[in-house]
């Protein structure tokens, strides 16, 4: 009872307790300076620098807890939100840029069934009963067949090899597991990534300001992971060409140097293209090109 009293007035933030999203979520919380210590035996812990508690739950359960208003914020996959049928009860506040995957219909690469129409009426194994059921229901209405959807909790990719299914519906990230099992995709039901969600019917409206603050911090961490700061010097007569290469998010910052013919430029650049940007700047005469990593930002 004492522990319940300590969390009842706090904002509750649900985090996946294990799996592909857990480690990424910890990095995100650290970058946003959300300070906590989690006991190995407890799935609830208090945050030291906010009136908030973290609740570690299976990713598949988070949409329901958030949708019903028992949890204020949560991180889970879009696939989990869709499978839970909680879409109308939750709001996707922010895409997080990790946990990207696709929910696909897969069949043996060397099998006779190579289209979803030929799979209609056969056996399909999945851990996504709702989404697979909706997909094949629409397909069956066109083909006049009746597909058998069977649930398994794990190792879905082994079902065809074991003779338990003619095809499967499963998540694909890199595709290595699918290929190792001799499968390939013939249709995609949805593309998913991790998202920050909140309840549309929260029971604690007094937490709205804190939700906005946390969202801003998390968005800053996500942006910092995508960008670096590019600083360089360039002759003023070549400034227009240089800022065309590094326009920045709104505009580049240009500062005069003691040498009247030169300026210093600072601009945010997408991390994935930074090497190409440096090459192009060097080609037009830029010098002292420096790349600075970002830990956090507000953009």
Buried (B, 14 or more C-beta within 10 A) or exposed (E): EEEEEEBEEBBBBBBBBEEBBBEBBBEBBEBBEBEBEBEEEEBBBBBEEBEBBBBBBBBBBBBBBBBBBBBBBBBBBBBBBBBBBBBEBBBEBBBBBBBBBBBBBBBBEEBEBBEBBBBBBBBBBBBBBEBBBBBBEEBBEEBEBEBEBBEBEEEBBBBBEEEBBBBBBBBBEEBEBBEEBBBBBBBEBBEBBBBBBBBBEBEBEEBEEBBEEBBEBBBBBBBBBBBBBBBBBBBBEBBEBBBEBBEBEEEBEBEEEEEEEBBBBBBBBEBEEBEEBBEBBEEEEBEEBEBEEBEBBEE
